[in-house]
Amino acid sequence: MAVVAGQEGAFEAGVAKAASLFLRAKGCHGVSLHRVVETPNIYRLLVKWETVENHMIDFRNSADFREWRRLVGSYFDGSPTVTHSSPVAVF
């Protein structure tokens, strides 16, 4: 997700405040924030969901999702792209 240049610190603080919202969500097994080294206002938020439905239905329809967006939404530079993946190999 792209963050407005100059707002990276505030965004990171907002994500830190919001971490508990994810961690208490149904089906969430962990969350981590990664910053792209080559483009420092680009981040990857990796959330380990048990199912896609836990994310797209349970969390996205919750008050905690609305609070997440309240905490960090003003720092987004455009709409975040959301994708879901599953591991194919772990080394």
C-alpha positions in Angstrom: 0.0 0.0 0.0 1.2 3.5 -0.8 1.4 6.0 2.0 1.5 9.8 1.5 5.1 10.8 1.4 6.2 12.3 4.7 3.5 10.5 6.7 5.3 7.2 7.0 6.0 7.6 10.8 2.3 8.5 11.5 1.2 5.6 9.4 3.5 3.1 11.2 2.2 4.4 14.6 -1.4 4.0 13.4 -0.7 0.4 12.3 0.9 -0.3 15.7 -2.3 0.9 17.4 -4.4 -1.1 15.1 -2.5 -4.4 15.5 -4.7 -5.6 18.3 -7.8 -5.1 16.1 -6.4 -7.7 13.7 -5.1 -10.0 16.3 -8.5 -10.4 18.0 -10.3 -10.9 14.8 -11.8 -14.3 14.0 -9.3 -16.4 12.0 -6.3 -14.0 12.3 -3.1 -15.8 13.2 -0.7 -12.9 13.0 0.1 -9.6 11.3 3.3 -7.9 10.2 4.1 -4.6 8.5 6.9 -4.5 5.9 8.4 -1.4 4.3 9.7 -1.6 0.7 13.4 -0.6 0.9 13.6 0.8 -2.6 10.4 2.8 -2.3 10.1 3.9 1.4 6.5 5.1 1.2 5.3 1.6 0.0 4.3 -1.0 2.6 3.1 -4.6 2.7 0.7 -5.5 5.5 0.8 -9.3 5.8 -2.1 -10.8 7.8 -2.3 -14.5 8.3 -6.0 -15.4 7.9 -7.4 -18.8 8.4 -9.7 -18.3 5.5 -10.4 -15.6 2.9 -13.9 -15.3 4.4 -12.4 -14.5 7.8 -10.9 -11.4 6.2 -13.4 -10.4 3.5 -16.6 -11.1 5.5 -15.9 -11.4 9.2 -13.3 -8.6 9.5 -14.4 -6.3 6.7 -17.9 -6.2 8.2 -16.8 -5.5 11.7 -16.4 -2.3 13.8 -12.7 -3.2 14.1 -12.3 -2.8 10.4 -13.9 0.6 10.5 -11.5 1.5 13.4 -8.6 0.3 11.4 -9.5 2.6 8.5 -10.1 5.5 11.0 -6.6 5.0 12.4 -4.7 4.7 9.0 -7.0 5.6 6.1 -6.0 9.2 5.9 -2.4 8.1 5.3 -3.2 6.0 2.2 -2.0 7.5 -1.1 -4.8 5.9 -3.2 -6.8 2.8 -2.5 -4.8 -0.1 -1.2 -4.6 -3.3 -3.3 -5.7 -6.4 -1.4 -4.7 -9.9 -2.5 -4.8 -13.3 -0.9 -2.1 -15.9 -1.2 -1.2 -19.3 0.2 2.3 -20.8 0.7 3.4 -23.3 -1.9 6.8 -24.0 -0.3 8.6 -23.0 2.9 12.4 -23.4 3.0 
